[in-house]
Amino acid sequence: MKGRVAVVTGSTSGIGLGIACKLAAGGADLLINGPGDARANEALCREIAKVYGVRVVFGAADLSNAEEAIELIGHATDAMGRIDILVNNAGIQPPDSALTSAAKQWDVTIAINLTAVWLTIRAVLPQMLERRWGRIINVAPMCRADAENKSAAQASKYGVIGLTKDVAVDLAGCGVTCNVICPGWVPSPHVSTISNDAKGANDRRPKTRRKTPVGELQLSYELKAPDQLGSLAAFLCSDAAAQVNGVALPVDGGWFGR
């Protein structure tokens, strides 16, 4: 990926950071994005640049705001000269219920998890199509039938999978691919990909582990998942994956198969 430029949303921690670091390890320059303290985010950019020897800039954008989502792509293009890879990883999963949640919470969740994905794809496609090369990777955590109080998050993630397939069909033969990675339970954002240290736990983890065929080994997956998901993203950006298009790839230790 030497000479490529990647934009990774929601990449200051967890899965997004894991993906960003793997792309940087392959030689891609980066624009990272996410919440948090401005000084900490700038320090993170310097750390990634030092470790991997690539250019790294930070793009501040509230992805619940349509204008800022579009402007993020413009900022990245101006700062880096081009965009070859777009990874839509940013997302939220607030507790809500289809019956009782406020419409405002629904709107914010759909805006970040789905609408921003569509807007950034639409904004970046012209330059990818002009060069006849591009990789779009969306991240949509597993949509589970047993999920409770996640109506907006569930709806948005099914929407991302549908959008991914539609974009892939529309772009077939243009040199641009669009795929979606579907992680299982990952204790993000409390995992530092660079240090591989676990910094938190969650009461749902034992329940999740029992439902996963790999059982207690799921703990190992949880801690390594950002790095592993980053490796999958790097593969999807490679020439070897040129014919992998419109695919939803579950990475969940066999959870979905069960």
C-alpha positions as CSV (number, residue, x, y, z in Angstrom):
1,M,0.0,0.0,0.0
2,K,3.0,2.3,-0.3
3,G,1.8,5.6,-1.8
4,R,-1.8,4.9,-1.0
5,V,-3.8,7.3,1.2
6,A,-6.5,5.9,3.6
7,V,-9.2,7.7,5.6
8,V,-10.4,5.7,8.6
9,T,-13.3,7.1,10.6
10,G,-13.6,6.3,14.3
11,S,-9.9,5.4,14.5
12,T,-8.6,6.9,17.6
13,S,-9.1,3.7,19.5
14,G,-10.3,0.1,19.2
15,I,-11.1,-1.5,15.9
16,G,-10.6,1.7,13.9
17,L,-7.2,2.2,15.4
18,G,-6.3,-1.5,14.7
19,I,-7.3,-1.0,11.0
20,A,-5.4,2.3,10.7
21,C,-2.2,0.8,12.2
22,K,-2.4,-2.2,9.8
23,L,-2.8,0.1,6.8
24,A,0.1,2.2,8.0
25,A,2.2,-0.9,8.5
26,G,1.6,-1.6,4.8
27,G,2.8,1.9,3.9
28,A,-0.4,3.8,3.5
29,D,-0.6,7.4,4.7
30,L,-3.5,8.1,7.0
31,L,-6.2,10.5,8.0
32,I,-7.6,9.3,11.3
33,N,-10.8,10.6,12.9
34,G,-12.6,10.2,16.2
35,P,-13.7,11.8,19.4
36,G,-11.4,12.8,22.3
37,D,-9.0,15.4,23.4
38,A,-7.3,17.3,20.6
39,R,-3.9,17.1,22.1
40,A,-4.2,13.4,22.7
41,N,-5.4,12.9,19.1
42,E,-2.4,14.9,17.7
43,A,-0.1,12.9,19.9
44,L,-1.6,9.7,18.5
45,C,-0.9,10.9,15.0
46,R,2.7,11.6,15.8
47,E,3.0,8.1,17.4
48,I,1.6,6.3,14.4
49,A,3.8,8.3,12.0
50,K,6.9,7.6,14.1
51,V,6.2,3.8,14.4
52,Y,5.3,3.2,10.8
53,G,7.1,6.0,8.9
54,V,4.0,7.3,7.2
55,R,2.2,10.7,7.0
56,V,-0.7,10.9,9.5
57,V,-3.1,13.8,10.0
58,F,-6.2,14.1,12.1
59,G,-9.6,15.1,10.8
60,A,-12.1,16.4,13.3
61,A,-15.7,15.8,12.2
62,D,-19.0,15.3,13.9
63,L,-20.3,12.5,11.7
64,S,-23.9,13.1,12.9
65,N,-23.7,16.3,10.9
66,A,-24.0,15.7,7.2
67,E,-21.9,18.8,6.2
68,E,-19.0,17.8,8.4
69,A,-19.1,14.2,7.1
70,I,-18.7,15.5,3.5
71,E,-16.1,18.1,4.6
72,L,-14.0,15.3,6.1
73,I,-13.4,13.9,2.7
74,G,-12.6,17.3,1.3
75,H,-10.2,18.0,4.2
76,A,-8.4,14.6,3.7
77,T,-8.1,15.2,-0.1
78,D,-6.6,18.7,0.5
79,A,-4.2,17.5,3.2
80,M,-3.1,14.3,1.6
81,G,-3.6,15.0,-2.1
82,R,-5.9,12.0,-2.7
83,I,-7.9,9.3,-1.1
84,D,-7.4,5.7,-2.2
85,I,-9.0,3.8,0.7
86,L,-12.1,4.7,2.8
87,V,-12.8,2.8,5.9
88,N,-16.2,3.7,7.6
89,N,-15.7,2.4,11.1
90,A,-17.3,5.1,13.2
91,G,-20.5,4.0,15.0
92,I,-22.5,4.2,18.2
93,Q,-24.8,1.7,19.9
94,P,-26.8,3.6,22.5
95,P,-29.4,1.6,24.4
96,D,-32.8,2.2,23.0
97,S,-36.1,0.6,22.2
98,A,-38.2,0.7,19.1
99,L,-41.2,1.3,21.3
100,T,-40.0,3.9,23.8
101,S,-36.8,5.7,22.5
102,A,-36.9,9.3,21.6
103,A,-36.9,10.2,17.9
104,K,-33.8,12.4,18.4
105,Q,-31.7,9.4,19.6
106,W,-32.8,7.4,16.6
107,D,-31.9,10.2,14.2
108,V,-28.4,10.6,15.7
109,T,-27.7,6.9,15.6
110,I,-28.8,6.5,12.0
111,A,-26.9,9.7,11.0
112,I,-23.6,8.4,12.4
113,N,-23.9,4.7,11.6
114,L,-25.6,4.8,8.2
115,T,-26.1,8.3,6.6
116,A,-22.4,9.3,7.2
117,V,-21.3,6.1,5.5
118,W,-23.4,7.0,2.4
119,L,-22.2,10.6,2.4
120,T,-18.5,9.8,2.6
121,I,-18.8,7.1,-0.1
122,R,-20.6,9.5,-2.4
123,A,-18.0,12.2,-1.7
124,V,-14.9,10.0,-2.3
125,L,-16.1,8.1,-5.3
126,P,-15.4,10.6,-8.1
127,Q,-11.7,10.6,-7.5
128,M,-11.6,6.8,-7.1
129,L,-13.5,6.3,-10.4
130,E,-11.2,8.8,-12.1
131,R,-8.2,6.7,-11.2
132,R,-10.1,3.4,-11.6
133,W,-8.8,2.2,-8.3
134,G,-10.3,2.4,-4.8
135,R,-11.2,0.4,-1.7
136,I,-14.2,1.1,0.4
137,I,-14.6,-0.9,3.6
138,N,-17.5,-0.5,6.0
139,V,-17.6,-1.9,9.5
140,A,-20.9,-3.2,10.8
141,P,-20.9,-5.1,14.1
142,M,-22.8,-8.4,14.0
143,C,-26.6,-7.9,13.8
144,R,-27.9,-10.4,16.4
145,A,-31.4,-11.7,16.8
146,D,-30.9,-11.7,20.6
147,A,-29.7,-8.1,20.9
148,E,-31.8,-6.1,23.4
149,N,-32.6,-2.4,23.3
150,K,-30.5,-1.8,20.1
151,S,-33.2,-1.0,17.6
152,A,-31.5,2.0,15.9
153,A,-28.1,0.4,15.9
154,Q,-29.5,-2.8,14.5
155,A,-31.4,-1.0,11.8
156,S,-28.4,1.1,10.8
157,K,-26.1,-1.9,10.5
158,Y,-28.5,-3.9,8.3
159,G,-28.6,-0.7,6.3
160,V,-24.9,-0.6,5.9
161,I,-24.8,-4.1,4.7
162,G,-27.5,-3.4,2.1
163,L,-25.8,-0.2,1.0
164,T,-22.4,-2.0,0.7
165,K,-23.9,-4.6,-1.7
166,D,-25.7,-1.9,-3.8
167,V,-22.5,0.2,-4.1
168,A,-20.5,-2.9,-5.1
169,V,-22.9,-3.8,-7.8
170,D,-23.0,-0.3,-9.2
171,L,-19.2,-0.1,-9.3
172,A,-18.5,-3.6,-10.7
173,G,-15.8,-3.4,-13.3
174,C,-14.7,0.1,-12.3
175,G,-11.7,-0.9,-10.2
176,V,-13.4,0.1,-7.0
177,T,-14.5,-2.5,-4.5
178,C,-16.9,-2.1,-1.5
179,N,-17.1,-4.7,1.3
180,V,-18.3,-4.8,4.9
181,I,-16.5,-6.4,7.9
182,C,-18.9,-7.6,10.6
183,P,-17.0,-8.0,13.9
184,G,-18.4,-10.0,16.8
185,W,-18.2,-8.7,20.4
186,V,-15.0,-6.6,20.9
187,P,-14.5,-4.6,24.1
188,S,-13.8,-1.5,22.0
189,P,-12.7,1.3,22.6
190,H,-10.8,0.0,25.6
191,V,-8.2,-1.8,23.6
192,S,-5.0,-0.1,22.6
193,T,-3.9,-1.7,19.3
194,I,-0.4,-0.2,19.5
195,S,0.3,-1.6,22.9
196,N,-2.1,-4.6,22.8
197,D,-3.0,-3.9,26.4
198,A,-6.6,-4.6,27.6
199,K,-7.8,-1.7,29.8
200,G,-11.3,-2.7,30.6
201,A,-13.9,-5.4,31.0
202,N,-17.6,-5.6,30.3
203,D,-20.3,-7.6,32.1
204,R,-21.6,-8.9,28.8
205,R,-18.3,-10.6,28.0
206,P,-19.0,-13.9,29.9
207,K,-22.5,-14.2,28.3
208,T,-21.0,-13.5,24.9
209,R,-18.3,-16.1,25.4
210,R,-20.8,-18.8,26.4
211,K,-22.7,-18.2,23.1
212,T,-19.5,-18.4,21.0
213,P,-18.4,-21.9,19.8
214,V,-14.8,-21.1,20.7
215,G,-16.0,-20.6,24.3
216,E,-13.3,-19.3,26.7
217,L,-10.9,-18.9,23.8
218,Q,-13.2,-16.0,22.8
219,L,-11.3,-13.9,25.4
220,S,-8.2,-14.2,23.3
221,Y,-10.1,-13.1,20.2
222,E,-11.5,-10.1,22.0
223,L,-8.1,-8.8,23.0
224,K,-6.6,-9.5,19.5
225,A,-9.6,-8.5,17.4
226,P,-8.5,-5.0,16.5
227,D,-5.2,-6.3,15.1
228,Q,-6.9,-9.2,13.3
229,L,-9.6,-7.1,11.8
230,G,-6.9,-4.7,10.7
231,S,-5.2,-7.5,8.9
232,L,-8.5,-8.4,7.1
233,A,-8.9,-4.8,6.1
234,A,-5.4,-4.7,4.7
235,F,-6.2,-7.9,2.7
236,L,-9.3,-6.3,1.2
237,C,-7.1,-3.3,0.1
238,S,-4.7,-5.6,-1.7
239,D,-4.6,-6.6,-5.3
240,A,-5.3,-10.2,-4.2
241,A,-8.8,-9.0,-3.1
242,A,-9.6,-7.2,-6.4
243,Q,-12.5,-9.7,-7.0
244,V,-13.8,-9.6,-3.5
245,N,-16.7,-7.2,-3.8
246,G,-20.1,-6.7,-2.1
247,V,-19.3,-9.2,0.6
248,A,-20.2,-9.1,4.3
249,L,-17.5,-10.9,6.3
250,P,-18.3,-12.0,9.8
251,V,-15.3,-12.2,12.2
252,D,-16.8,-13.5,15.4
253,G,-15.3,-16.8,16.4
254,G,-18.2,-18.8,14.9
255,W,-20.9,-16.8,16.7
256,F,-23.0,-16.1,13.6
257,G,-22.8,-19.7,12.4
258,R,-24.4,-20.9,15.6
